[in-house]
Amino acid sequence: MDMTKSRKFQDIIVKTVIYVFLFLGAVSMAIPYIWMFVTSIKPIEEIQSYPPSFIVKHPTALPYQDLFTLIPMWRYIFNSIYVAGAVTVANIFFCSLAGYAFAKHRFWGRDKIFFVLLGSLMIPWQVNLISGFILMRKLGWLNSYNALIIPVMAGVFGVFLCRQFIMSIPDDLVDAAKIDGCSEFTIYRLVILPLIKPVLATLAIFTFLQQWNSFIWPLIVINSSSMRTLPLALAVLNGQFGTNFAMVMAGAVVATTPMLIVFLSFQKYFMKGIALTGLKG
Amino acid sequence: MKKKKGFFTALNEQKWSYIFIAPAVLLFLIFVVGPLIASFYWSFTEYNGIHPPKWVGLGNYKNIFFNDPRFWKSIRNTIFYTVGVIPPGVALSLMLAIAVDQQIRFKNFFRVIYFIPSVTSIIALSVIWKWLFAGEKYGLINYFLILTGLKPIDWLMSPTWTLPAIMIMSIWAGIGYNMILFLAGLQTIPTTVYEAADIDGANMLDKFWHITLPLLKPTMVFVVIMGFIASFQVFERIYIMTETEFGIGGVLDSALTVVAYLYDMGFRKFQMGYASALGYIVFIVIFAVTLINLKFIKSKVEY
């Protein structure tokens, strides 16, 4: 009896410590985001007043107006959606197609080719920063959507992910379709694609997220103002209007909010995807 | 029983196989393998991106290792950053994972809120934290320092504090992601092991040291190695938080990391041969670490 009582008491203490720890952590996670939003609706006088305050006395939309009039923000939003969308669609198609062939077809060199592709995941992107830039220049793709979209249309990791998933589909399904006289592409479209929707959802989310947040590649291949994506625009904003904190924070809000909404609506896919693949968001 | 296929059926299927893998393989050859070979060649040349490259043999590598204090400074900074970010980050995220894994309310809320930075663009995070770290008394962090009776710090303008400031942000930004990995690792530990320990009268700390930690080893190795690779490549946050009209890397190169240095040499000073050599050094380091990682993953713990 005494044992259980002290156990219970211990449990309560442990739980309290856990809640306090988690709660303090959650607050420290939230503060930068709240501060971003609060700053983005503050008039200049309030930003410069001391002490800094989370309460905005006279909220203003001016920073957002500046954002959409002083720089072509709509264009940047479009660029980001267009590039991330195109890359995502291309990856879903090309990765599943190649993943299917690597998983279910028997052809000469299959495992060797796949092994080489997989090995390339160990190559850090920095090594191709200079040569990638020169290649884009030689192709005449600097300052174009081509440079942002085409090189990343079929990521090796996506191929790997699709292959692993498709390998778990019974061969019988593919064979049966073959006996029915389906062409290879029909098998891919009508048998494989419907079965791998979950992995394609994961792939789509991560590809879109990665492209939406991508910075270094756009930084080196995009020079003209009208071709910038949101992260690049934000970096330039930080450089040019760095002292106008309200406007920079408004830019951060615009760049952050869409992904935040997507994440909050599909958070289960995100968590599962990470746990499954160890993929970096 | 394996079906025997006619030669032409096999050829037909092979044709489709190659068509199916063609886009991925061609893109890989053109945009990964090609540039890889080109930058390998350029790493032995003097090349400004305009005039034809001039062969210098091992000159770039020799200069980097024996004649380049900025390179060694960037290596020191990168190691300092890595060592300062990974241990506290791993410890915090492991604690969070264990805390969230208990029978508690608002489990999902906590998971979501810690994970949010992982879906935020690092550029947005960096501009937010640049504002939090603003000098004098306007920055929120300095305000807290003043409240607790400390002196405000000129974070991003001081050679001492620039890198630590960026490291604080990195720890903050990374714990949610690692927490999810640890949570996945915790799910693989059978509850029966804990129940057996309960019967033996083990307390919470015993269970942590003798069950949780050893059985989490594979996850731990993965998290540390991935953390190392990410730290070694750190660039965007350095770029945003230290960029001035004079370049990137902070006052006196105090926050110049290897990749920031590579970018500076390649795209600000246009020494593209030299930068290619730097790229290959990064490549070799990361490749070696990844190989070690693979070895570890293969030798998983047994229980």
Interface residues (C-beta under 8 A of the other chain):
Chain A: V14 K15 I18 Y19 F21 L22 G25 A26 S28 M29 A30 I31 P32 Y33 W35 M36 T39 I47 Q48 Y50 P51 P52 F94 C95 L97 A98 Y100 A101 F102 H105 R106 F107 W108 R110 I113 L117 S120 M122 I123 P124 W125 Q126 V127 N128 L129 I130 S131 G132 F133 I134 L135 I150 P151 V152 M153 A154 V156 V159 E184 F185 Y188 L209 W212 N213 F215 I216 L219 I220 L230 P231 L232 L234 A235 L237 N238 G239 F245 V248 M249 G251 A252 A255 T256 M259 L260 V262 F263 L264 Q267 F270 M271 I274 A275 G278 K280 G281
Chain B: E13 Q14 W16 S17 Y18 F20 I21 P23 A24 V25 L27 F28 I30 F31 V32 V33 G34 P35 L36 A38 S39 W42 G49 M95 L96 A99 V100 Q102 I104 F109 F110 R111 V112 I113 Y114 F115 I116 P117 S118 V119 T120 S121 I122 I123 A124 L125 S126 V127 I128 W129 K130 W131 L132 A134 K137 Y138 L140 Y143 W172 G176 Y177 I180 L181 L183 A184 M204 F222 M226 I229 A230 Q233 F235 E236 Y239 I240 E243 V259 L262 Y263 G266 F267 M272 A275 S276 G279 Y280 V282 F283 I286 F287 T290 L291
